[in-house]
């Protein structure tokens, strides 16, 4: 019997797909459209990470630490 797989893309996931994973043990696979979207997002974040201007959560802390500047050499850890 072939293992059921749910392909997660950039669109919504159906109720049946959620149940198939949560209760039926279906595997999850990232769709091609989602991989492209992740790659594009990474390009944006990499550009922001080297920018001089602060960007929330990229070159600053989060929440109460949002005004805290993170030095460029420590941003990869963030």
Secondary structure, DSSP 8 states (H G I E B T S, - for coil): ----EEEE-SS---HHHHHHHHTT--EEEE-HHHHHHHHHHHHHHHHHHT-SS--TTTTB-SGGGTT-B--GGGTTT-
